[in-house]
Amino acid sequence: LAIKTGMRQGELFALKWEDIDWENQQIHIQRNLQRILRDGKQVRDFSTPKTVTSNRAIVVGEKTLEVLRAQKKDVELKKMLAKSRWQENDLVFPSSTGTPMNQSNMLKQYGAIQKAANLKHIRFHDLRHIAASIMLNHGIPLLTVSYILGHSQPSTTLNMYGHQFSAMELQAACLVDDIFAGAQPSPLPAEFLSVANLKK
């Protein structure tokens, strides 16, 4: 879900089933889970999103809804196994007892998945960057990507991912050449289709 939506880690941890609009295929992002200092102790607490624009509703595809349906079944299994230890919080990604997920535990599971799949290490936050890279690389408008990511200004998105626009500029230049030459548009060179290259 992180790579499909570009949601922040805290937004994923705070996501509740009531935030999923199955009929309209939307995820309503309206809270964030963060660590705060309370009475001299570090505690996890739900808060409003990072910025006003972080409070948003993003449209998702049917494949993403399938992922969420599978996750719902997994949560029901956790609830059954936990029995009386279960604490209902309506979370989409709860711990084994229904409480907000602990970051260190999640990262251990995430690392194990990468290792099992024989993948090189990718930080969890990098999934958000990859999501943005994929959207921009496939021609999704900057304003749309900025909204999906919950950035306060499109300029934030531009500053973070501006290096990718060189590929788009080349594509635009090739397209203009082809239009004036009366030819069919040329495909974007293969090297520019690599997300890895665009992230450099």
Contacts in CASP RR format, 6 or more apart in sequence:
PFRMAT RR
TARGET T0000
AUTHOR 0000-0000-0000
METHOD contacts of the structure
MODEL  1
LAIKTGMRQGELFALKWEDIDWENQQIHIQRNLQRILRDGKQVRDFSTPK
TVTSNRAIVVGEKTLEVLRAQKKDVELKKMLAKSRWQENDLVFPSSTGTP
MNQSNMLKQYGAIQKAANLKHIRFHDLRHIAASIMLNHGIPLLTVSYILG
HSQPSTTLNMYGHQFSAMELQAACLVDDIFAGAQPSPLPAEFLSVANLKK
1 7 0 8 1.000
1 12 0 8 1.000
1 64 0 8 1.000
1 67 0 8 1.000
1 68 0 8 1.000
1 71 0 8 1.000
2 9 0 8 1.000
2 12 0 8 1.000
2 124 0 8 1.000
2 127 0 8 1.000
2 128 0 8 1.000
2 131 0 8 1.000
3 127 0 8 1.000
3 130 0 8 1.000
3 131 0 8 1.000
3 134 0 8 1.000
4 60 0 8 1.000
4 63 0 8 1.000
4 64 0 8 1.000
4 67 0 8 1.000
4 131 0 8 1.000
5 27 0 8 1.000
5 58 0 8 1.000
5 60 0 8 1.000
5 64 0 8 1.000
5 131 0 8 1.000
5 148 0 8 1.000
6 127 0 8 1.000
6 128 0 8 1.000
6 131 0 8 1.000
6 132 0 8 1.000
6 148 0 8 1.000
6 149 0 8 1.000
7 15 0 8 1.000
7 27 0 8 1.000
7 29 0 8 1.000
7 128 0 8 1.000
8 32 0 8 1.000
8 50 0 8 1.000
8 54 0 8 1.000
8 128 0 8 1.000
9 103 0 8 1.000
9 124 0 8 1.000
9 125 0 8 1.000
10 32 0 8 1.000
10 33 0 8 1.000
10 34 0 8 1.000
11 29 0 8 1.000
11 31 0 8 1.000
11 32 0 8 1.000
11 33 0 8 1.000
11 49 0 8 1.000
11 54 0 8 1.000
12 92 0 8 1.000
12 93 0 8 1.000
13 33 0 8 1.000
13 91 0 8 1.000
13 93 0 8 1.000
13 100 0 8 1.000
13 101 0 8 1.000
13 103 0 8 1.000
13 106 0 8 1.000
14 31 0 8 1.000
14 32 0 8 1.000
14 33 0 8 1.000
14 46 0 8 1.000
14 91 0 8 1.000
14 100 0 8 1.000
15 27 0 8 1.000
15 29 0 8 1.000
15 91 0 8 1.000
15 92 0 8 1.000
15 93 0 8 1.000
16 31 0 8 1.000
16 89 0 8 1.000
16 90 0 8 1.000
16 91 0 8 1.000
16 92 0 8 1.000
17 72 0 8 1.000
17 90 0 8 1.000
17 91 0 8 1.000
17 92 0 8 1.000
18 90 0 8 1.000
19 27 0 8 1.000
19 28 0 8 1.000
19 29 0 8 1.000
19 30 0 8 1.000
19 92 0 8 1.000
20 26 0 8 1.000
20 27 0 8 1.000
20 28 0 8 1.000
20 68 0 8 1.000
20 92 0 8 1.000
21 27 0 8 1.000
21 28 0 8 1.000
21 57 0 8 1.000
22 65 0 8 1.000
24 59 0 8 1.000
25 59 0 8 1.000
25 60 0 8 1.000
25 61 0 8 1.000
25 62 0 8 1.000
25 65 0 8 1.000
26 57 0 8 1.000
26 58 0 8 1.000
26 59 0 8 1.000
26 60 0 8 1.000
27 57 0 8 1.000
27 58 0 8 1.000
27 60 0 8 1.000
28 56 0 8 1.000
28 57 0 8 1.000
29 49 0 8 1.000
29 54 0 8 1.000
29 55 0 8 1.000
29 56 0 8 1.000
29 57 0 8 1.000
29 58 0 8 1.000
29 150 0 8 1.000
30 48 0 8 1.000
30 49 0 8 1.000
30 55 0 8 1.000
31 46 0 8 1.000
31 47 0 8 1.000
31 48 0 8 1.000
31 49 0 8 1.000
32 46 0 8 1.000
32 47 0 8 1.000
32 48 0 8 1.000
32 49 0 8 1.000
32 50 0 8 1.000
32 54 0 8 1.000
33 44 0 8 1.000
33 45 0 8 1.000
33 46 0 8 1.000
33 47 0 8 1.000
33 100 0 8 1.000
34 44 0 8 1.000
34 45 0 8 1.000
34 47 0 8 1.000
35 42 0 8 1.000
35 43 0 8 1.000
35 44 0 8 1.000
35 45 0 8 1.000
35 103 0 8 1.000
36 42 0 8 1.000
36 43 0 8 1.000
36 44 0 8 1.000
36 45 0 8 1.000
36 47 0 8 1.000
37 43 0 8 1.000
38 45 0 8 1.000
44 100 0 8 1.000
44 102 0 8 1.000
46 100 0 8 1.000
48 55 0 8 1.000
49 55 0 8 1.000
49 56 0 8 1.000
49 150 0 8 1.000
50 150 0 8 1.000
51 150 0 8 1.000
51 151 0 8 1.000
51 152 0 8 1.000
52 152 0 8 1.000
53 147 0 8 1.000
53 150 0 8 1.000
53 151 0 8 1.000
53 152 0 8 1.000
54 150 0 8 1.000
54 152 0 8 1.000
56 147 0 8 1.000
56 148 0 8 1.000
56 150 0 8 1.000
58 147 0 8 1.000
58 148 0 8 1.000
68 92 0 8 1.000
71 92 0 8 1.000
71 93 0 8 1.000
72 92 0 8 1.000
75 91 0 8 1.000
75 92 0 8 1.000
75 94 0 8 1.000
78 86 0 8 1.000
78 94 0 8 1.000
78 96 0 8 1.000
78 98 0 8 1.000
79 86 0 8 1.000
79 98 0 8 1.000
81 96 0 8 1.000
82 96 0 8 1.000
82 97 0 8 1.000
82 98 0 8 1.000
85 97 0 8 1.000
86 97 0 8 1.000
86 98 0 8 1.000
87 97 0 8 1.000
87 98 0 8 1.000
87 99 0 8 1.000
88 98 0 8 1.000
89 98 0 8 1.000
89 99 0 8 1.000
89 100 0 8 1.000
91 98 0 8 1.000
91 100 0 8 1.000
91 101 0 8 1.000
93 101 0 8 1.000
93 106 0 8 1.000
94 100 0 8 1.000
94 101 0 8 1.000
95 101 0 8 1.000
95 102 0 8 1.000
95 105 0 8 1.000
106 124 0 8 1.000
107 124 0 8 1.000
110 124 0 8 1.000
111 121 0 8 1.000
114 120 0 8 1.000
114 121 0 8 1.000
114 122 0 8 1.000
122 130 0 8 1.000
128 149 0 8 1.000
129 160 0 8 1.000
129 161 0 8 1.000
129 199 0 8 1.000
130 195 0 8 1.000
130 199 0 8 1.000
131 149 0 8 1.000
132 145 0 8 1.000
132 149 0 8 1.000
132 157 0 8 1.000
132 160 0 8 1.000
132 161 0 8 1.000
133 161 0 8 1.000
133 164 0 8 1.000
133 195 0 8 1.000
133 198 0 8 1.000
133 199 0 8 1.000
134 195 0 8 1.000
135 144 0 8 1.000
135 145 0 8 1.000
135 148 0 8 1.000
136 142 0 8 1.000
136 145 0 8 1.000
136 161 0 8 1.000
136 164 0 8 1.000
136 165 0 8 1.000
136 168 0 8 1.000
136 198 0 8 1.000
137 164 0 8 1.000
137 167 0 8 1.000
137 192 0 8 1.000
137 193 0 8 1.000
137 195 0 8 1.000
137 198 0 8 1.000
139 168 0 8 1.000
142 154 0 8 1.000
142 157 0 8 1.000
142 158 0 8 1.000
143 154 0 8 1.000
145 157 0 8 1.000
145 161 0 8 1.000
146 153 0 8 1.000
146 154 0 8 1.000
146 156 0 8 1.000
146 157 0 8 1.000
149 157 0 8 1.000
151 157 0 8 1.000
163 198 0 8 1.000
163 200 0 8 1.000
164 198 0 8 1.000
167 188 0 8 1.000
167 192 0 8 1.000
167 198 0 8 1.000
170 188 0 8 1.000
170 189 0 8 1.000
170 192 0 8 1.000
171 188 0 8 1.000
171 192 0 8 1.000
174 185 0 8 1.000
174 186 0 8 1.000
174 188 0 8 1.000
175 185 0 8 1.000
175 186 0 8 1.000
177 186 0 8 1.000
178 184 0 8 1.000
178 185 0 8 1.000
178 186 0 8 1.000
179 185 0 8 1.000
191 197 0 8 1.000
192 198 0 8 1.000
END
